[in-house]
Amino acid sequence: MGFFDWAAPLIRRYGDRFGAEDAVTIAGWLRAAVEPGGHVLDVGGGAGQLAALLADTLTAHVTVLDPTAAMLSHVPTRPRITAVSGSAEDIPLPDSAFDAIVVTDAFHHFRDQDAAVREFARVVRPGGAVLVLDLDPRPLAMRVIALAERLVGEPAAFMTPEQMCTFMASRGIPGECTPEAGASYRFLGRVEKDLTAA
Ligand SMILES: C[S@@+](CC[C@H](N)C(=O)[O-])C[C@H]1O[C@@H](n2cnc3c(N)ncnc32)[C@H](O)[C@@H]1O
C-alpha cells in the first residue's frame, strides 16, 4: 500500500486550502488557453476541490486524474467534473483532448517525470497550456519536507524553478517559472509541438 492510500483521509483535506480567490488567480493564468466550454485535466488532482472551483470559474470541463482511489472517491459528482483513475506517466485519455493541464503539489510525486511530461505533450492540444505549481527544494524547511517524504516512500523529486523550466522546454513545453508565496513557484508553459507526430 502506497503513502497516499493510507494517508488519503488526511491528505484529501489538503485540497480544501483552495478558495474562490485562488480559482480566479489560477483561471487567469489558464484563460488564454481555455475558452468557456473548454477542457482542463487536473493531474494528481486528488479529491477534486480545485477542479470544482476551476470548472465554475472557467465554465470549463475539468477531468481529475489520480491513481489513488481513496482520493478520487471524494471528487464531487457534478456536471462538468469527471474523475479518472490513472497515473501521469500513462494517461488513459486521447491525444490532444485538453486545452490545459494543471498539476498542483503533485509533480514531485511522479516517479517517472520524463514519461509524465511526454504524456502532457500528448494529451494537450498544440498551443495548449501546462501549469505546474510546486515547491523549490532549496530552503531548509523544504529539505526537511523532502526527507520526510522519502521516509514514507515518496520520490520527493522536487525541481528548482530553473530545473523545471529547462526540463519542460527540452520536452517541447517552453514556459516561465514565477515565484509564488513561500517556497512555491509556478511553471506556465505552452505545448509547442505534437511530440506524437514523429
Ligand atoms: C499532495 S496531493 C495533491 C492533491 C491536489 N493536487 C492538491 O493540490 O490538493 C498529491 C496527489 O498526487 C497523486 N499522485 C501521486 N503519484 C501520482 C502519479 N504518478 N500520477 C498522478 N497522480 C499522482 C496522489 O494520489 C495525490 O492525490
The ligand as a Tripos MOL2 file, in Angstrom:
@<TRIPOS>MOLECULE
LIG
   27    29     1     0     0
SMALL
NO_CHARGES

@<TRIPOS>ATOM
      1 C1         -0.2750   16.1900   -2.1480 C.3       1 LIG1
      2 S1         -1.5780   15.5090   -3.1270 S.3       1 LIG1
      3 C2         -2.1190   16.9700   -4.0180 C.3       1 LIG1
      4 C3         -3.5530   16.8470   -4.4530 C.3       1 LIG1
      5 C4         -4.0830   18.1040   -5.1560 C.3       1 LIG1
      6 N1         -3.4540   18.3040   -6.4380 N.3       1 LIG1
      7 C5         -3.9000   19.3310   -4.2910 C.2       1 LIG1
      8 O1         -3.1350   20.2340   -4.6670 O.co2     1 LIG1
      9 O2         -4.5430   19.3860   -3.2240 O.co2     1 LIG1
     10 C6         -0.6960   14.6260   -4.4090 C.3       1 LIG1
     11 C7         -1.6010   13.7990   -5.3010 C.3       1 LIG1
     12 O3         -0.7990   13.2430   -6.3440 O.3       1 LIG1
     13 C8         -1.2910   11.9500   -6.6200 C.3       1 LIG1
     14 N2         -0.2600   11.1890   -7.3170 N.ar      1 LIG1
     15 C9          0.8000   10.5290   -6.7820 C.ar      1 LIG1
     16 N3          1.5040    9.9320   -7.7520 N.ar      1 LIG1
     17 C10         0.8930   10.2240   -8.9240 C.ar      1 LIG1
     18 C11         1.1300    9.8850  -10.2820 C.ar      1 LIG1
     19 N4          2.1740    9.1300  -10.6380 N.pl3     1 LIG1
     20 N5          0.2790   10.3460  -11.2240 N.ar      1 LIG1
     21 C12        -0.7610   11.1400  -10.8830 C.ar      1 LIG1
     22 N6         -1.0440   11.4820   -9.6060 N.ar      1 LIG1
     23 C13        -0.2260   11.0350   -8.6420 C.ar      1 LIG1
     24 C14        -1.6670   11.3950   -5.2580 C.3       1 LIG1
     25 O4         -2.5530   10.3010   -5.3350 O.3       1 LIG1
     26 C15        -2.2860   12.6220   -4.6020 C.3       1 LIG1
     27 O5         -3.6670   12.6840   -4.8140 O.3       1 LIG1
@<TRIPOS>BOND
     1     1     2 1
     2     2     3 1
     3     2    10 1
     4     3     4 1
     5     4     5 1
     6     5     6 1
     7     5     7 1
     8     7     8 2
     9     7     9 1
    10    10    11 1
    11    11    12 1
    12    11    26 1
    13    12    13 1
    14    13    14 1
    15    13    24 1
    16    14    15 ar
    17    14    23 ar
    18    15    16 ar
    19    16    17 ar
    20    17    18 ar
    21    17    23 ar
    22    18    19 1
    23    18    20 ar
    24    20    21 ar
    25    21    22 ar
    26    22    23 ar
    27    24    25 1
    28    24    26 1
    29    26    27 1
@<TRIPOS>SUBSTRUCTURE
     1 LIG1         1 GROUP 0 **** ****
